[in-house]
Amino acid sequence: MATYPLPKFHFLVQWGGKRIGFSEVTGLDIQIEPIEYREGSSPQYSKIKMPGMQKSSNITLKRGTVAGDKEFYTWIKTVNLNTIERRDLTISLLNENHEPVISWKVMNAFPIKVQASDLKADGNEVAIETIELAHEGLDIMN
């Protein structure tokens, strides 16, 4: 039996909100910032590199705008100085049986930007709302 790569269009986002139908998820990356160092008595006239701090991009979630659904705005309004409602998210890539094959756990996420859809009089697209989340780490499960 041949093994094929998974399609990227079948996924599930569990984010602590009521409606979970997202159309796009971006920002699932982890980076290690290199540290450059050179000792003064080193015979090499170049720096050595070693791994430093880990960082991740912000997660962006997009979904169709539905009348009366203001969950993105309700969540971002919980910001009060340095206190905010933080949530753990689980983003799963699903197989044809709707079972998670790869899952990313996003820890202590909070919204930093909510954007309504662009409005265009001659457009023929669905209105898409976007939320951008900062977080404190991304862990790959499965």
N, C-alpha and C positions, 0 to 999 in steps of 0.2 A: 504494500500500500504506500502510495506517495505521500510525502509530508509537504504541506503547503504553508506559506506564511499566513498569519491571521489578518483578516480585513480590519481596518481601523474604524469602521462605521458602526460596529455593534458594541456599545459600552454602557455602563451604568455608573451614575454618580450618586453616592449617599452623602448628603451634606447637612442633614439636620433640619431641612425645610420640608414643607408639605409636598410641593410639586417637584418631581425629579427629572423631567424630560429635557435634558440639555442637548443642544445640537452641536456644540464644539467645546473641547477642552484643550488648552495649550499651557505650556510652561512646566511640563513634567521632566525637568532636567536637574541634574546634580553636577556641580563643578568643584574641583579642588584648585585653590589658588596656590601657585608655586611660590616658594620662598627662595630668593637668591641670596647666597652667602659666600663670602670669600674671607678666609683667614689671612691676616697680614703677612705671615711667614710662609705661605703656600708657594711651592715652586711653580705652580700652574698660574698663568696670567689670565685666568678665567674664573668665573663664579661657578659654584656647584648649586644644584637645584634640589630642593627637597619638598615634600608635600606640606601644605599649610592648612589653613582653615577651609572648611567646606561651605559652599553657598548654593542656594537654589534660586531659580527665577520665581517671580510671582505667578500664581495660577490664574488663568482667565477662563471663566465659564460663560457660555452664551446660550440663550434659549429664546424661543418665540415669546413675544409680549402677549399676555392674556388680560382681558379687562378685569379689573378688580384685584389682581394679584400684585401686591406691593412688598413682597418678602425681601427683595434686595434692598429696598429703601428702608424697610423696618430694621433690618440687620445693621445697616451702616449708621442709622440713627442711634444705635446703642453706644456709639463713641462718646465718652465723657471724660475729657482730659486724658489720663493714661489708663482708663478702664474701658473695657470693651468685651462684648460677648465673643469668646473664642470657641471655635468648633473644630473637631477632628473630622476630616472627610475621607471617604474611601472611593477611589476611582478604579473601576474594574473593566478590563477588556474581556469580552465574553466570546465563547465559542458558539457553534451552531445550535447547541443544546441549552443556550442561555446560562451557562456555567462560567464563573470567573476563571480565566487562564492566567492572567497577570493582574495584580492589584497593587495600587499605590496608596499608601496611607499618608495623608497630609496632616501634620500635627499643629495644633494651636493656630488655626487659620482665622484671620479676621479681614473684613473688607476694607480696602483703601480707595476703591473707586467704583462707582456705579454709573453706567452710561445708558441712556435711553437710545432708541433707534433713531437713525437719521430719518427725516421726513422729506419726501420727494413727491411732488404733485403728479409727475408722469411715471412714477415707479410702479413696478409690478412684483415686488418682493414682500416677504413676510417681515413684519417689524421684529427686530432682534434686540433684546436687552442684554447688557454685559455687566458682569461683576468681576473685579480684579481683587485677588486675595493675597495678602502677605502671610507667611507662615514660618514656623520654626523648624522645619525639617520634613524630609520626604523619605519614606521607607518603602522598599519594594518587597511585596509579600508574594507567596506562591512559588 
